[in-house]
């Protein structure tokens, strides 16, 4: 999660977290950035969703 700004803005990420127990967060290599990571992690914590890192590759 955290690759597409629009999915954060329209609450899609938040709604998806209602149906999962863990997520991987894009860490800025391919997609995402520090701001997006922070927001996704904050949402996950409020929903008791476990967090993993998806470092990817710097190919953007």
N, C-alpha and C positions, 0 to 999 in steps of 0.2 A: 504494500500500500504506500501511498505518498508519491506516486508518479505523475498524477494529473491534478492540477490546481482546481479545475472545475468540479471534480468529484469531492473535494473538501468543501468548496463553497456551497454546493447544493446538498450537503449532508449525506451523500451516498456512502462515503467511508464510514460515517457514524452508524448509519442504518445497517450496513454490512456487518459491523462488529456486533450487532445484536444476535447474529447467527453463527458466530465462530468462537473458538476458545483461544486461538493464537493467531498472530499475524507476523509477517516479515515486512519491515519498513525499509523503503528505498533510502539509501544513505548518501546519495549525491553523486555516485560514480556515473551512472547512466541517466538517472532521473532523480528528482527530489532535490531538496536543499535543506539547510539547517532549520529554517523557519517551518517548512513542511514537516520535517521529522519531529520537531517539538510539538506541533499541533496534533499530529497523529498519535504520538505517545501520550499526550494529555488525554485525548479521547479514550484511548485504550485503557489507561489507568482507571478512568471513571467507570468503565464497563467491565473491569476485572479481566481484561483480555491480556494474555501473555504476549511478550514482545520479543521478536528476533530481528537480527540485522540482515539486510540484503545489500552487501557492499557493491556488487556488480563490477563493471569495468568502465573506465573513463572514455567511452566511445560516442559521446554526444557531439 
